[in-house]
Amino acid sequence: MNNPQVLKIIENLKGRRNYEEKKASKLGFNSIYAYIESKILKEKEAEAAKILDQSVAKEVVIEEKKPEKKKSCSCC
């Protein structure tokens, strides 16, 4: 229980604290601290994945053009 960010979030819950504690116990966490810590970790992972997806999307994708079929008659 040394993470100040988690402690700050728990302090600011006020009226929602009971709700969050019930949700934490329902999801199998031993304490609200572990639940909030897990939430923060998931948010950081989501941000990292988003940044990674953006960098991959910037790469230029070169598509090969399919050769056109030659027509057998001269009128077309």
C-alpha positions in Angstrom: 0.0 0.0 0.0 2.7 2.4 -1.0 1.3 3.7 -4.3 0.2 7.3 -3.7 -1.9 7.3 -6.9 -4.0 4.4 -5.7 -4.4 6.0 -2.2 -5.5 9.3 -3.8 -8.1 7.5 -5.9 -9.5 5.7 -2.9 -9.7 8.9 -0.9 -11.7 10.6 -3.7 -14.3 7.8 -4.0 -16.4 9.2 -1.2 -20.0 8.0 -1.8 -18.9 5.4 -4.4 -16.5 3.6 -2.1 -19.1 1.0 -0.9 -20.0 0.3 -4.6 -16.4 -0.1 -5.6 -15.7 -2.4 -2.5 -18.6 -4.6 -3.5 -17.4 -4.7 -7.1 -13.9 -5.6 -6.0 -15.1 -8.4 -3.8 -17.4 -9.7 -6.6 -14.5 -9.8 -9.0 -12.3 -11.7 -6.5 -10.0 -9.1 -5.2 -8.9 -9.2 -1.5 -9.1 -5.4 -1.1 -10.2 -2.3 -2.8 -6.5 -1.3 -3.0 -5.7 -4.4 -5.2 -8.8 -3.7 -7.3 -7.8 0.0 -8.0 -4.2 -1.1 -8.6 -5.4 -3.6 -11.2 -7.6 -0.9 -12.9 -4.7 1.4 -13.2 -2.5 -1.3 -14.7 -5.1 -2.2 -17.3 -5.5 1.5 -18.3 -1.7 1.8 -18.8 -1.7 -1.4 -20.9 -4.6 -0.1 -23.0 -2.7 3.2 -23.6 0.4 1.3 -24.6 -1.6 -0.9 -27.0 -3.2 2.2 -28.5 0.1 3.8 -29.1 1.5 0.6 -30.6 -1.6 0.4 -32.9 -1.1 4.0 -34.0 2.5 3.4 -34.9 1.7 0.3 -36.9 -1.1 2.1 -38.7 1.4 4.7 -39.9 3.5 2.2 -41.8 2.9 2.3 -45.6 1.2 -0.8 -46.8 2.0 -1.5 -50.4 -0.5 -3.6 -52.3 0.4 -5.5 -55.4 -1.8 -4.6 -58.4 -3.3 -7.5 -60.2 -2.4 -7.6 -63.9 -5.4 -6.8 -66.1 -6.7 -9.6 -68.2 -6.0 -9.3 -71.9 -9.0 -9.2 -74.0 -9.3 -11.7 -76.8 -11.0 -9.5 -79.3 -9.9 -6.1 -80.6 -13.3 -4.4 -80.4 -13.3 -4.3 -76.6 
